[in-house]
Amino acid sequence: MMHAYEETYLSDAMNNLGDMFDYAVCDLGYDAEEFYSQFLVSGVAEKFGEGNPRYVAGLSGAELVGAVLCATEGRRPEKLPSVTHERSPEYWAGWILAYYQWLTGHSFAYMRRRGVTFSEVRSLYPTLHEADVTKFASVADQIIEKKRREEPSRLQQMRKERGLTQRELAERSGASLRMVQLYEQRQQDIRRAEAQTLVSLSLVLGCDVVDLFE
């Protein structure tokens, strides 16, 4: 598995993202999910997820909050972080999100879109905060896979966008109706289809072959 960045930065990244959410939610009173949205649109999430040393290790959690608010609200917080030795559930949620993002290489935006929201992660605190981090990774993988299966496949989505029925797509591409159905339902992996079938489907749909892959 290709990690998002060098493991050297991981410990700092996890602590800093944990501190960021703890400060934003517990000290500044932001709604956690709303602040997560600001984190994503600010550009900070993208730089953090790429492993930019300044963001994963160079800025403290409070400074990350400042960068997010400066980008989204044009201001920096005046209130200083409270001094406490206890780790809040919000800290843990940010801490484990940083780990999972590093582990998988998924962007934070992708993780949230696929169901790994801050609220969902926070809800797992009572059962997983003392467990090994790999346990959370396994649960997050399951959340993403479940969400992926609930969404239409790329083939189905593009077919509908072009106003075609499954039968019409099959007839125009030369693929069997049954195979089109199996690919759309993910009962057959479209990446294993014959090259000519992939080319024919992509020509009918007006896309590149790789656009058919999940």
N, C-alpha and C positions, 0 to 999 in steps of 0.2 A: 504493500500500500504506500502511495506517495503522500507524505505528510506535507502540511501547508508551508512549513519552514523548518529551520534547523532546531533540533530538540534543545539546544543550548539556551534558547530563549523561552522555552515552555513554562518553566516555573514562574518566571517574572510575568509572563503573559497571563497565566491563570490568576495569580495574585492581583495583578493590576485590573483585570476585567472584573474580578470579584469586588475589589474596592470601588470600582467605578459604579457598579449597580448599587452597592451598599450606600454609597454617598448620595447618589441621585435619588434613591427611593427613601431611605431611612432618614437622611439629614435634610434633603431639599424638598421632600414630599412629592416627588414625581410619581405618577402612575407608572408601574414598571413596564407595561406593554407599550405605553405611549413613548416613554423614554427610549425603549428599544427601537421604535420607529424612527426617532430622531437620530439615534446612533447609526441606523442604516442609511438614512438620506444625507447625513452630514459628510459622508466620505471617510469618516474615521473607521467605520467597520471594514471598509474595503482595504484601507492601508494596514489595519490591524491583522486582517485575515491573510494578507500577503506576507506577513512577517516583517514589515518595515521596522527596523530596530528602534527607531524613535518612538513608535507607537506601542510596540509590545514590551519594551524594556525601558525606554528612555523617559516616558511620561508616567507619573503616578496615576492612581485611580482618579483622584480629584482633578488632576490636570487633563485627563481624558474627558471627564465631564465638561471641563472648561472648553475644550476643543469642540465637543459636540454642540454645546450651547452657543458658542461663538459662531459656529457655522449655521445653526438653525434659528437662533433668536437674536444674534448680533450682540450678545452680552456674555459675561462670565459671572459665575456665582460669587456672591459676597460672603456667604456663610462658610466658615471653615468646617472641615470634617470633625465629627466628634471623636474623642479618644476613648476607645473601648478595646478590650482584649477578647470580647466575644465575637464569634463569626455568625452573622445573621443568615437566614435562609436566602436572602437576596445575594449576599456574598457568595454563598455556595453555588447558586444558580449561575452567576456570572463566571465563577471559577471553573465549573464543570463544562459550561458552554465553550469556554476557551480551549479546554482540553479536547472536546469532541471536534471542534473546528480544526484544530491542529492535526488530530488523528486522521480525519477523513479527507481534509483538503476542501470540503464543501465551503461555499461562502456562507456567511451568516444569513444573507437574504434567502439563499436556497434552503437552508435549514428551517427557517421560519415558515417559508412558503410550503414546505413539506410537513408541517405540523409540529416541529420542534420550536414552539413559541416559548417566550420567557415564562408565561403563566403555566404552561405545561411542565416545563422543567422545574419551576418553583414548587409545583404540586407533588413532585417526586421526592422532595427534601426529606419528609418524615421516614421514608422507607429506604432511601439510597444514600443519604449523606454520610453514613458510616461505612458504606460498602466500597469495595474496590472500584476504581474508576472504570474498569472494563465492564462492570455490570451496567453502569449507566449507558455506556456506548452500545451495549447489546439492546437495551430498551429503546434508545434513540433510533437505532437501525430499524427496529420493528415498527416504530411510529412512522418513519419515512417510507418504509416499504408498504405499509397499510395505506398511507395517503396516496402513494404512487398508483396502487392498484385501484383506488377509488376514482382516479382521474382517467379520462379517455386516453388511449394510446395515441402516439404521434400520428400513426396511420389513420386512425379513426377521426382525429381532430382535423387533419388536412383534407380528408375526403369530404367531411361535412362542410368545411369552409368553402369547398369548390362545388357544393350542391350535388354531389354524386351519391347514388345508392351503392351498397356493397355489390349488387349485381352489375351495375353500370361500370364500376371500377374493374371488376373481374373481366367483363367482356372487352373493355377497351385495352386492358393490359395483357390479356391472355392468361392471367392467373385463374385458377379455379375459384369459384365462389366460396367453397369450403376453406381454402387456404387463406383467403382474405379475412374470413370470419375468425379463423384461428389466430392469425396475426393480430387482429384488432383486440381480441380477448386475451392476448398474451399467453395463449395455450401453446403457441409455437413461437420461438424466438426469431423475429424477423431478421436478425443479424446472420442467421444460419440459412437464410433463403438463397436459392441459386442466384448467381450474379445477373443473369438475364432477367429474372423475375424482378429483382431490385431495380434494374435499369428501366424496365417497362413501367413499373409502378411510379417511379420518379418522373418519367416523361409524361405520363397521364396527369400527375398531380402538379407538374411544373416546379419540382424541387430537386435538390441534390439528394443523392442516395443516402448520405449520412443524416439528412434531415428525418429519415424514416426511423432512425434508431432512437431508443429510449435514452 
